[in-house]
Amino acid sequence: MKMKNKLNIIIIIFFSVNVLFAQQNNFERVKISRDDIALNGMIFPVRGEGPCPVVLLLYGFLGGESDIFSIGEKLQESGILTLTFNYSGTYGSEGEYSMENTPKDIDAAFDFLITKENVARYNIDTSKFYLGGYSYGGGMVLTYAANNPQIKAIFSIAGTDHGEFFREYFRNYVFAKMIDEMFEQLKAPNGPVRFMKGKLPKETTQEEIAGTILNWINN
């Protein structure tokens, strides 16, 4: 019983579907360029006087097409612009999904926010950048912000411990089987995710995962 509860908790934290509330009318759909691919984004602009702070809000696994817990709308009402986006290879964003690509996607989203055109268009205060995320995104917030001094503050909602997730995956056969079946259902063309070749959990080794996490920490 305890093992079953533990597995349920890990599944909920890592794969919980974003709780998405009613669609809002006060946002804009945007395209974020990363190298030669385009990521689907959603921005909640602030109308008013004076430059506004910015929150880059990261989706949980595997993204979505609406506001996360209505956070974008609530921040907008408080005078804070919010940008969220779908990771490469998910929900219509071009490219392929991998954990290694997510930090690159975050870089591209920040680059989008600091272009002269968008700073002027959205009246952005480039000295007040904040980063937040939910579940998978919450875990990425912690690793990414540790190496980006431009970010002034962070928040993580039920953030995933990616290292603990993979330790459980390699240790627990029942858990690994459950995850493998879930990923098979998510794979394109029938699912919403185009996984990078060789990047499914069952296709990786413990050494490769450890190397990925260390690379996040050291870079």
VENVEN-V72271 format. One line per field, one symbol per residue. ss: DSSP state (H for helix, E for strand, - for the rest). psi: psi as a letter, one per 20 degrees, with the letter a starting at -180 (. if undefined). burial: 1 if it has 9 or more other C-alpha atoms within 8 Angstrom, else 0. Layout:
# VENVEN-V72271
ss=???
psi=???
burial=???
This chain:
# VENVEN-V72271
ss=-HHHHHHHHHHHHHH----E-------EEEEEEE--EEEEEEEE-------EEEEEEE---------E--HHHHHHH---EEEEE----E------E-HHHHHHHHHHHHHHHH-HHHHHHH-EEEEEEEEEEE-HHHHHHHHHH-----EEEEEEE----HHHHHHHHHH-HHHHHHHHHHHHHHE-----E-E-----HHH--HHHHHHHHHHHHH-
psi=ggggggggggggghjpppopaqpqilrpprpppodjrppprppnqpoaqqqqrppoppqrpkaajapokkgggghghjkpqpprrpqpjqliqraqpqhhhghhggghgghghjqgghgggjlpoiimpqprrpdghhhhgghghhjnihphqrqpolppnhghghghgihogggggggghghhhiqqihrjpoqppjjqgiirrhhggghgghgghi.
burial=000000100110111101011000001000011100011111111100000111111111111000110101101100111111111111111111110011111001110111000110001111011111111111111111100000100111101100001101110000110011001001110001111100110001000011011001100
